[in-house]
């Protein structure tokens, strides 16, 4: 992996080797005004190359605005995880540094189709009566 060491690439390949179901990474980019689109694409290319269960589809957030709107994506770079259906997992920005590890974890969760939540947590989530939007912000420090 050009963005990471050979040992990191091997560790990621080992994690991705156990993916039970395919995951498609839908990558939204734009050709003008997106300094982080190329580094994001390079990381995605490297990750996808490590597993036969991963595919990558690239779309332009401006030119493919209907698809972008359907996913709720309004900026680039953005990554949507799909498993035959929309998982509702989104990454905004380039998955560099620690964010790459978070992306790999999300890919594993999506492929397994199980959040890993306890029965108690699932019961609490089942009580949510209205749609909510949950956002998690990270920083590469």
N, C-alpha and C positions, 0 to 999 in steps of 0.2 A: 504494500500500500504506500503510495507516494506521500500521502498525508500523515502516515503513521509508520512505526517501525515494523520490521518483519515479524518480530515476536508478537506485537499487537495484532497484526493481520492474522497470524496463526491462531491466537486466542479467540478472535472474532469468528474465524472459520469454524473452530471447534464448537462454539456456541450455536452457530447457524446450521451446523450439520444435523442437528436434532429437530429442525422445523418439521412438524407433521403435515402442515398445509401450506399451499402457496400464498405468498403475499405480494401484492403489486404496490410499488411505490409510485405514486402519481406526483411528478415534480412540476411545479409551476415556476416558470422563469420569465424573463423579459430581456430583450436585446439591448435596450437603452436604459441607462440609469439604475443598473443593478450591479453594484460592485461585488456583491457576495454570491451572485448566481453561479459564476464559474467555479469558485471553490466548493460550493454546495454540490454542484454536478460531479465534480471530481470525487468527492467523498462518496456520493451515491453510486457512482460507477464502481468504485473499489469494493463497497459493501455488497452490491448485487453480484459481482464477480465471484464472491466467496460462497454462494449457495445456488444450487439448481432450483430451489423453491422461491427465488426472488426474481421479479421482473421490474423494469423501470419504464414508465411512460412519461415523456416530456411534453408539456403543454405550455403555451404562452399565455400569461395572465391577461394580456390585452387582446390578443387575437382569438383566444378560446374563452371569451368572457362568459358564455352560457355555462360551460363546464365549471369554470371558476366560481360563478355565482351559485351553481348547484352544490358545490362543496363549501360555500361560505368563505372562499379565498378571495381576498381583495388586494394582495401584495405579493411580491416575489423577493426572495425565494420562499416557497412554501412546499411542504411535502404532505401528502394525504396517504394513509395506509388503507388498502382494500384487501379483502379476502373473499372476493365474490360478492361482497356487499361493502358498503361504506362503514368502516369501523368507528368513524367520528374522531379518530386520532389525527391530529394536525401538528406539524412542526413548522414554525415560522422562523426564517433566518437560516443561516448555514449551520449544519450540525457538526461544528468543529470542536475539538477538545472533549470536554465532559459531555457535551450535547450528543456527540456521536455514540457514546455509551448509552445514553438515554434512548436514542433512536434504535439501537440494537435491542435493548430491553423491550421497547414497544413492539418491535417486529416479532419478537418471541411471544409476547402476550397475544398479539393479533393472530399469529399462526396457530397457537394452541387454542384460541377461542375461549380462554378462561382468564378472568381478571385476577384470580388468586385471592379474591376477597373471602373472608370467613363467612359462615352461615349467618352470624349475627350482623355483619356489615351488609350482606345481601338483603336481609330483612329490613334494615334501616333504609337502604336505597329503594326498596320496593314501596316504601311509604311516601316517596316523593310524588306529589300530585301534579306538579307543573314542570314543564321543561326548564332546565337551568343550564347555564353555560359555565363551565369550569375552565379556568385558564391557569397554567403553571408557568412561571417565569424562571428562567435559569440564567446564570452568567458563567462564562468560561474561566473563572478564577479558582 
